[in-house]
Amino acid sequence: MRKERPPHPGMILKEQFLEPLGITPARLAGSIGVSARRVTEILRGRRGITTDTAIRLGLFFDVPPAWFLEMQARYDTECAPRVEELRGCVTPYEGLAEVLVTPRGVRILAPPKEPEPQVMLVRFPEELVQRLEAQAALEPPRPPRHVRTVTYENGAVALVGSDE
């Protein structure tokens, strides 16, 4: 199924900008400082809107010049007769699964890291330690706990206990 071609930016300029305002190609050309031939060729779809023309149109209509450049870029990329031909000879980048491609550039997707355990060191007042020891002495004895020392990559050391 063939995709319908988008309208040429010159057609949009003519039908949606100039005609509603009653502006002739000659008047537009004089107002933006280009030749009438240049404007006529754009309006007939024989010439594209360049960056220079987009800036001039943006200043004339007091709109972002990017509007006109985006219309032209969309037309150029969707209507390029060689798109299918180029698709057959361009090999996509093989590492696309490891990157995120955005209009602002490529971001490398790093494998998820194991979060480092957060170690919080707390100092208790001696009085509190003595009260806790007294409380523990009142409780029935528990089976002994196995304690091991764990050293993390950042150099932190922790004691880890278990009943096993």
C-alpha positions as CSV (number, residue, x, y, z in Angstrom):
1,M,0.0,0.0,0.0
2,R,1.5,3.3,-1.1
3,K,1.6,6.2,1.3
4,E,0.1,9.4,0.1
5,R,2.6,12.2,-0.5
6,P,2.3,15.1,1.9
7,P,1.8,18.5,0.3
8,H,4.8,20.5,-0.7
9,P,5.6,23.3,1.8
10,G,5.1,25.8,-1.0
11,M,1.5,24.6,-1.5
12,I,0.9,25.1,2.3
13,L,2.5,28.5,2.2
14,K,0.2,29.5,-0.7
15,E,-3.1,28.0,0.4
16,Q,-2.8,28.5,4.2
17,F,-0.8,31.7,4.5
18,L,-0.8,33.9,1.3
19,E,-4.3,33.3,-0.1
20,P,-6.2,33.9,3.2
21,L,-4.3,37.2,3.6
22,G,-4.6,38.2,0.0
23,I,-0.8,38.5,-0.4
24,T,0.6,38.0,-3.9
25,P,3.8,36.2,-4.6
26,A,5.4,39.5,-5.8
27,R,4.4,41.3,-2.6
28,L,5.8,38.5,-0.4
29,A,9.0,38.5,-2.5
30,G,9.5,42.2,-2.0
31,S,8.7,42.1,1.7
32,I,11.1,39.3,2.5
33,G,13.9,40.6,0.1
34,V,14.1,37.8,-2.4
35,S,13.3,37.5,-6.1
36,A,9.7,36.9,-7.3
37,R,11.0,33.9,-9.2
38,R,12.3,32.3,-6.0
39,V,8.9,32.7,-4.3
40,T,7.0,31.4,-7.4
41,E,9.2,28.3,-7.6
42,I,8.6,27.5,-4.0
43,L,4.8,28.0,-4.4
44,R,4.8,25.7,-7.4
45,G,6.7,23.0,-5.6
46,R,9.7,23.3,-7.8
47,R,12.0,24.6,-5.0
48,G,12.4,23.8,-1.4
49,I,12.3,26.2,1.6
50,T,15.9,26.9,2.6
51,T,17.0,28.0,6.1
52,D,17.4,31.5,4.7
53,T,13.9,31.5,3.3
54,A,12.4,30.0,6.5
55,I,14.0,32.8,8.6
56,R,12.6,35.4,6.2
57,L,9.1,33.9,6.3
58,G,9.3,33.6,10.1
59,L,10.2,37.3,10.4
60,F,7.5,38.3,7.9
61,F,4.7,36.3,9.7
62,D,6.2,36.7,13.2
63,V,6.3,32.9,13.7
64,P,9.2,30.5,14.5
65,P,11.2,29.8,11.3
66,A,11.4,26.2,12.4
67,W,7.7,25.8,11.3
68,F,8.7,26.2,7.6
69,L,11.9,24.1,8.0
70,E,9.9,21.3,9.7
71,M,7.4,21.3,6.8
72,Q,10.2,21.1,4.3
73,A,12.1,18.4,6.2
74,R,8.9,16.3,6.6
75,Y,8.2,16.7,2.9
76,D,11.8,15.8,1.9
77,T,12.0,12.7,4.1
78,E,8.6,11.3,3.3
79,C,8.8,12.0,-0.4
80,A,12.3,11.0,-1.2
81,P,12.1,8.6,-4.1
82,R,15.3,6.9,-3.0
83,V,14.1,6.0,0.6
84,E,13.4,2.3,-0.4
85,E,16.5,2.1,-2.5
86,L,18.6,3.5,0.4
87,R,16.9,1.1,2.9
88,G,18.3,-1.8,0.9
89,C,21.9,-0.5,1.2
90,V,22.0,0.9,4.7
91,T,22.9,-1.5,7.5
92,P,21.4,-0.3,10.8
93,Y,23.8,0.1,13.8
94,E,24.1,-3.4,15.3
95,G,24.2,-2.1,18.9
96,L,20.7,-0.4,19.0
97,A,19.5,-2.7,21.8
98,E,22.2,-1.2,24.1
99,V,21.5,2.5,23.3
100,L,18.7,5.0,23.4
101,V,18.7,7.2,20.4
102,T,17.1,10.6,20.8
103,P,17.1,13.9,18.9
104,R,19.6,15.2,21.4
105,G,22.0,12.3,21.0
106,V,22.7,8.8,22.0
107,R,22.6,7.5,25.6
108,I,24.4,4.3,26.5
109,L,22.1,2.0,28.4
110,A,24.2,0.5,31.2
111,P,23.3,-2.8,32.6
112,P,21.5,-2.4,35.9
113,K,23.9,-2.2,38.9
114,E,23.3,-4.0,42.2
115,P,22.6,-1.2,44.7
116,E,25.2,-1.0,47.4
117,P,23.8,-1.6,50.8
118,Q,23.5,1.6,52.8
119,V,25.4,1.3,56.1
120,M,24.3,3.6,58.8
121,L,26.6,4.0,61.8
122,V,24.9,5.0,65.0
123,R,26.5,5.8,68.4
124,F,24.4,5.0,71.4
125,P,25.0,6.7,74.8
126,E,26.6,4.4,77.3
127,E,23.5,4.7,79.6
128,L,21.3,3.3,76.8
129,V,23.6,0.4,76.1
130,Q,23.6,-0.5,79.8
131,R,19.7,-0.4,79.9
132,L,19.5,-2.6,76.8
133,E,22.0,-5.1,78.3
134,A,19.9,-5.2,81.5
135,Q,16.7,-5.9,79.4
136,A,18.4,-8.6,77.4
137,A,19.5,-10.3,80.7
138,L,15.8,-10.5,81.8
139,E,14.7,-12.3,78.6
140,P,15.0,-16.1,78.2
141,P,18.3,-17.1,76.6
142,R,18.3,-17.5,72.8
143,P,20.3,-19.8,70.7
144,P,23.7,-18.4,69.8
145,R,23.9,-16.3,66.6
146,H,26.5,-16.8,64.0
147,V,28.3,-13.5,63.2
148,R,30.4,-12.8,60.1
149,T,32.2,-9.7,58.9
150,V,31.3,-8.3,55.4
151,T,33.5,-5.8,53.6
152,Y,31.8,-3.8,50.8
153,E,33.4,-2.4,47.7
154,N,33.5,1.1,49.1
155,G,35.5,-0.2,52.1
156,A,32.6,-0.2,54.6
157,V,32.7,-3.1,57.1
158,A,29.6,-4.6,58.7
159,L,28.8,-7.4,61.1
160,V,26.0,-9.6,59.9
161,G,24.3,-12.1,62.3
162,S,22.1,-15.0,61.6
163,D,20.5,-17.9,63.6
164,E,21.9,-20.5,61.3
